[in-house]
């Protein structure tokens, strides 16, 4: 009975070590690909936000240029001095 549990322990350790190295290998292959996709996605979002801000700025500047507010001229300004 002792020998069976010892071989089971060795098999378990072997599988753990094998899984560890396979996992490291897979991460080395797939991590750069996943990181590149994440960076590209983030870059696209930033560009979209920049475009939206530029559109808002352009729309705001065009609206102020096309419709200037007319000033009301009521009359001329008279400065009164206090007489004692």
C-alpha positions as CSV (number, residue, x, y, z in Angstrom):
1,X,0.0,0.0,0.0
2,X,2.8,2.4,0.7
3,X,4.3,1.9,-2.7
4,X,1.0,2.7,-4.5
5,X,0.7,6.1,-2.7
6,X,4.4,6.9,-3.4
7,X,3.9,6.3,-7.2
8,X,0.7,8.3,-7.0
9,X,2.6,11.2,-5.4
10,X,5.3,11.0,-8.1
11,X,2.7,11.0,-10.8
12,X,0.9,14.0,-9.3
13,X,4.1,16.0,-8.9
14,X,5.0,15.1,-12.5
15,X,1.7,16.4,-13.8
16,X,1.9,19.5,-11.7
17,X,5.4,20.3,-13.1
18,X,4.3,19.4,-16.6
19,X,1.3,21.7,-16.4
20,X,3.4,24.5,-15.0
21,X,5.9,24.4,-17.9
22,X,3.2,24.0,-20.5
23,X,1.4,27.0,-18.9
24,X,4.6,29.1,-19.0
25,X,5.2,28.1,-22.7
26,X,1.6,29.0,-23.6
27,X,1.8,32.4,-21.8
28,X,5.0,33.2,-23.7
29,X,3.3,32.5,-27.0
30,X,-0.1,34.1,-26.4
31,X,0.6,36.9,-24.0
32,X,2.2,39.2,-26.6
33,X,-0.7,38.6,-29.0
34,X,-3.3,39.4,-26.3
35,X,-1.4,42.5,-25.2
36,X,-1.2,43.7,-28.8
37,X,-4.9,43.3,-29.2
38,X,-5.5,45.2,-25.9
39,X,-3.3,48.0,-26.9
40,X,-4.9,48.3,-30.4
41,X,-8.3,48.4,-28.8
42,X,-7.3,51.1,-26.3
43,X,-5.7,53.1,-29.2
44,X,-8.9,52.9,-31.2
45,X,-10.9,54.1,-28.2
46,X,-8.6,57.0,-27.7
47,X,-8.7,58.0,-31.4
48,X,-12.5,57.9,-31.3
49,X,-12.6,60.1,-28.2
50,X,-10.2,62.5,-30.0
51,X,-12.4,62.7,-33.1
52,X,-15.5,63.3,-31.0
53,X,-13.8,66.2,-29.1
54,X,-12.6,67.7,-32.4
55,X,-16.1,67.5,-33.8
56,X,-17.5,69.1,-30.7
57,X,-14.9,71.9,-30.8
58,X,-15.5,72.5,-34.5
59,X,-19.3,72.6,-34.0
60,X,-18.9,75.0,-31.1
61,X,-16.6,77.3,-33.1
62,X,-18.8,77.2,-36.2
63,X,-22.0,78.0,-34.2
64,X,-20.3,81.1,-32.6
65,X,-19.0,82.3,-36.0
66,X,-22.3,81.9,-37.9
67,X,-24.6,83.6,-35.4
68,X,-23.0,86.6,-33.7
69,X,-25.2,88.3,-31.2
70,X,-26.2,91.8,-32.2
71,X,-25.5,94.5,-29.6
72,X,-28.3,96.8,-28.6
73,X,-27.3,100.4,-28.9
74,X,-29.7,102.3,-26.6
75,X,-28.0,105.7,-26.8
76,X,-24.9,107.4,-25.8
77,X,-23.4,107.2,-22.3
78,X,-23.5,110.3,-20.1
79,X,-21.3,110.6,-17.1
80,X,-22.9,112.7,-14.3
81,X,-20.8,114.5,-11.8
82,X,-22.2,115.2,-8.3
83,X,-22.7,118.8,-7.6
84,X,-22.5,120.1,-4.0
